[in-house]
Amino acid sequence: GGKDGVMEYLKSRNCMISIGIYSVLRFSVICLDDALPLFMSTPRSSGGMGFTTELISYALLGQGVILVLHILFFFPHLKKYFGPLGIFRICGYLCPWVCLLTPSLGDIQGSVSNEFLWVVIYLYMLVKAFAFSSGFTSVSLLVNNSAPKRVIGSINGMSQTCASLASAIAPAFAGNIFSLSLSMGQPWPLDFHLVFYVVALISVAMLFMSYLLPESLQSRYDESKEQGARQQGEEGPSAGDAANV
């Protein structure tokens, strides 16, 4: 029946792992997106970059432009060559490095020219936008490929519920760790680097989880096998099976 059928797919290994990956990705992205402006706006004397609101908006505007261009022009070609699972694994390798390298923007700020710093910021935003936007798009495809079309609405509803829960927790999690690291006054890595290192560690989990998924999720769920098995069950044992009884 309806509910039983949906629950059967929701409890399947592929579906649970795909939804888990989506939730971890959402948590990591929201944490980083919350911690990055905090880091940029924190005075340099406290370990931040001392950016004004205007400068932060310039940095984030560049990320927005990169996101749109990537999804419209580059992602479709990547999907053709690597498939959603391949793309997600590439993103899985990039995401921890994006988190780890974020505080390096502040580390180099005092030793490079302002022009060079902005070149580095936009290169960072390019990699960040590629990693996270490709990650979201590919993991959405993985969730859709983990079950037949008739239950995709319910599967997506559950994935969005889990991701929303992760999104609700992430800002407080990242903000509290960042505030704690500043108030403790400890040296590296317990200073302003701490929140980015913690998020990097969490994001590593989704890379490992992606290797638990089969290559069959590169394409749409094959309902023909399911229908064949159902028909065989309805028809009963074959002549050969009957003879062996």
Secondary structure, DSSP 8 states (H G I E B T S, - for coil): -HHHHHHHHHTSHHHHHHHHHHHHHHHHHHHHHHHHHHHHHS-GGGTS----HHHHHHHHHHHHHHHHHIIIIIHHHHHHHHHHHHHHHHHHHHHHHHHHHTTHHHHHHTTS-HHHHHHHHHHHHHHHHHHHHHHHHHHHHHHHHTS-GGGHHHHHHHHHHHHHHHHHHHHHHHHHHHHHHHHHT--TTSSTTHHHHHHHHHHHHHHHHHTTS-GGGGS---HHHHHHHHHHHHH-S-HHHHHH-
